[in-house]
Each structure stands twice: as C-alpha cells, then as structure tokens.
Amino acid sequence: MSTAVWHQIFNYDDYGQVLALVANSIVAAAVLGVVGGLISTFVLMRDLAFAVHGIAELSFAGAAAALLLGVNVVAGSLAGSVLAAAIIGALGVRARDRNSSIGVLMPFGLGLGVLFLSLYKGRAANKFGLLTGQIVAVDMPQTAWLIGVSVVVLLALAVVWRPLTFASLDPDVAAARGVPVRALSPVFTLVLGLAVATTIQIVGALLVLALVVTPAAAATRVTASPRLIPLLSVVFAVTSVVGGILIAVGGSIPISPYVTTIAFVIYLGCRVAGGVRTRNGWARRPAPAAG
Amino acid sequence: MSAVSPNGAPVSGQPGVVAPRAASGTPAVLSLTGAELRRGERVLWSGLDLELRRGEFVAVLGPNGSGKTSLLHAIVGRLPLSAGTLLIDGRPPRRGSDLIGYIPQQRAVAPHTPLRARDLVRLGVDGHRWGLPLGGRRLRRRVDELLTEVGALAYADMPLGLLSGGEQQRVRIAQALVTDPAILLCDEPLLSLDPHHQNAIVELLDRRRRAHGTAVLFVTHELNPVLPLADRVLYLAGGRFRVGAPDEVMTSSVLSELYGGQVEVIRSHGRYLVAGAPVTYAAGGARS
C-alpha cells in the first residue's frame, strides 16, 4: 500500500521522455512565475491578498461555465476574473468595505463554479484541475493564450510601475504630485484579474495565493529594496512553479502541492533570515539619529 | 489685497533674525481672493483672502472639520474652489505642480512595507512619471543631497517602517523638497511626535524658509512649537476665519467670536493655552 502511494508520488522511470512532453508547460509556467512574482509585489503593497482570493473564485466559476458550455476555458476564466475585478474595483478603495464585500462575493463564485462542474459530464480530471491545478502529464491547455495574456500583464505593469508604486505606498503625496491615484486602482485590479486567471490554469483557484502573494511576502521579509523585492519575488515564484512541475512529472498527482510546498518553504526561510536581519538592526547605521 | 501685511515675527525666539519676507510689493506665491469651499451643502469657509509671500510662515489653525486639509487640497488642485480665485505664482492651481511640496501627516508604516527612506524620497523625484524606475547615479546623488539637507542620510537605507516618527517626518520633508518648491504645504506634520521631535521638525522647516525663501503653510493642532515662528495665523472655525499676527488672532475675544461661544486664550511665558474650544467643529453653524 505504502509503496503504491510512494510510486504515485515519485516515479522517475521515464523522466527524460516525460520532460520532453511537458516542455511547453515548463515554458508557460516560467512565464506565469514571472507574472506572479511581479504582481505579488503590488498585491502586497496594496494589501490585496484577500481580493486575489475573491477574484480566483469568480475566475473558477467562469472557467467551470466555459467547461460546461464547451468553450475556451482560459477565456471563461478571464471573463470571471475581469467581472470580479470590475466588481472589486467598483467597491472602492477602503480596505474594510472591500474585504467584507469580497467575503460575500467569494462563496457565491465558488458555489456557481460547483454548480457548473456538477452539471459537466466530461473528464473528472478537468473538473478537479480548475480547483487544485493541472496534472502535468495532461498537456497544458492553450499555452499560447496563457503567454499572450501574461505579456499583456507584463506590459501593463511596465507602464504603470512608478505611479502605481507611488499611489500604493504614499497615496496622499502621490495625489498631490499629480498621480491619478483613483484611476490607477481599477486599472491595477483589472491587471490583477488577468494575472489571476492565467495562474489558475496551473495551480488552480484554491492555491493561487501561493504564486500571487507568497513570493513577495517572502521577499519583503529579507529586503526593503524596491529593486531586490521584485527580483527575488520572481526568482521565488519561478522556482516554486517550475520546481513543482519538475517534481510532479515523476508522479500522477497535481503539481499544486509541490508548488505550494516549495513556496511555503521559501517563505519560512525568508522569515528566519529576516528575523536575524531585524535583530541585527537591519542596515548599518553609522551615526545615531538626531531625531 | 492690502488686508493684512505681515508684521515682524512677534514672539520669535531669535530676536534680530527676521524672516526674509519680501516687501509687500513682490508678487505673492499664493493668493486667495474671496475664496469659498463647499463640501456638499456645507460651506467650509467663504470670503477667504490670503496672500502668502516668499519665505513667509503661516500657521493654519482650527478645529477638525473646519476645512484646513481641504484648503491644502484646493491648493494642490485636488479640490476646486466653489467661488473666488486661487492663484499660485499668478496661475490657477495645477495637479502635480513643481511649485508645491506636500508633507502629509505622520502615519504608522507597517514594518515590512517595501520602502526605505531613500525610496520615499525617490518617489518624490520621479514616482509620478510612467514607466519603470530606472535610476542612474545622478538620481541617487540628488536623493542623498536631499537626505543630507534634512539630516536623514544616516538612515537612508533603513526601511521606513523601522524608523521613528520624527525620522519619518524628516524623510518626508526631504521628499517634499525634491522640486525645490516655492510653497511647502504641511498637513499636521507634528501629529504623534513628542515635543523634542516636534521642535526639531519645526526648526528644520524654519531654516529652510529662511535660507531658500520657501513659503510655508503649516496646518497644525500644536500651537506652541509653531506659533513662535509663525509670521501669521489663519484661524478657521465655524465657517469663519481670521488672519493676522499670532498676537492679534490668539486672543480670547477673537476666538470666542470665531467659535460663537466663550473661549479662553491663556498666554504664559510665550506659550498659548486655548480652553473651551471644541476639538471638532460640528456641522450646522457653518452656513454663511
């Protein structure tokens, strides 16, 4: 029994051949890692972790509806995400109002998704995959779609990077300096919606946070540099998702447990390292502060 | 607009040192004429005339809700006046103007906020521009210069969340000085600082305006660190206002009139104590 389970998790008999089959998936995963790593820095700055979860559930409902109707699953997932992003964007900027509304929205989205999935008569693996991630042995659907949407997200981030940072971290002064603080909020939520919709295709709706929150949360534990945080965050996200796939191809369980575990271990490591750094005073401080 | 010409700093702690205020002939860096601001039905203030000249330090006092912060928002172009005119260096206010530096209230910064002291200043330099933050050596030097000016270079690389309130406010001043502004708007920069740091921040601003002729509009609840340096006071309360030298405005009769009730101003050893003034001005009487 236990050997059977073990064999299911780790089986590297034909590793080389399997790897060739999933090469596409690895490329797509690496791109999603870059997207997740970058977007997570803004999710953290704007305190939007809960919104990510809310968007993911509606995105899941959209994907489930697409599966039921036999149309493009990524498109369905995108439609759900964008709808959720529009609703959350319209809810306003204040975190307290936002969070309770997201809490209302989330179970509704999940419920809709469960309804659509139970009506769907296709392969069970497809159903399960939307919630907990794809089994890598199955060819990743619509790789081109994922990469296309990812490129859109990356371009959008590149354009709004500086004003979005300013508006997220220092909204009062940003507004006084002429940054369109209010307009940037729905813009970012929309970009976040696109990123979440694509990430769901790999790790599933329930585990999106591992790629869209954890990497930057880990990075900010060890550094406060605005250059290093996105860089580390991308490295962490890519390591988690590509590493997850490389391990998962040896077995027949979905990649998400591997991805989330790697991400979590990185986070733990960063917490420990950050704790040490904080105890040592974080940065060198030559002269005592005058005030 | 001959209304109130600033007289000599009345209770200045440094006798003989006079702020480099230009004669009343020089154009004002900021001028409000018959200005009125409404939020919904409520009139925050109306008929407001104020001219701010180079190097002048004007303290803006008054209870919560009297429209002090709204005045700053009008000046930075976030709120349009409902009547009257507002000119900054002779032109209407414009969002993101380089003529204005803005120092917000000190607010708690979460310890893992991804922002070091130098990054906050950097945001002031180019944070409002589109695109990626690709900075060069010149940018870094500029940030170092600004941090040096406010005495914050020692903790330039510390995360903002690990700095004390006073240190954070120094960094915020450096950020506000990025464009070498003609006007510094300060929105309660002393809030939640201890007296020692309050004085240090006020002195820093005072030095700046004397050395560079930067006009300072200083919104505050803390009278005593500020009034000895202020050339004039703008006191807002109950939809009414009074502009004048601290001595003229900070009297029992003037404040009682503004609040429409008995308010006692006690002066002792150059310090002011205001008794009987409500902390928050409740809406209602503000309709003029």
Interface residues (C-beta under 8 A of the other chain):
Chain A: T41 L44 M45 A158 V159 V160 W161 R162 P163 T165 F166 L169 D170 D172 V173 A174 A175 A176 R177 G178 V179 A216 A219 T220 R221 A224 S225 P226 R227 I229 T278 W282 A283 R284 R285 P286 A287 P288 A289 A290 G291
Chain B: V76 G77 R78 R94 R95 G96 S97 I100 Y102 P104 Q105 H112 T113 P114 L115 R116 D119 L120 L123 G124 D126 G127 H128 R129 W130 G131 L132 P133 G151 A154 Y155 D157 M158 P159 L160 L162 L163 S164 G166 E167 R170 R172 Q175 A176 L185 D187 H196 H197 A200 I201
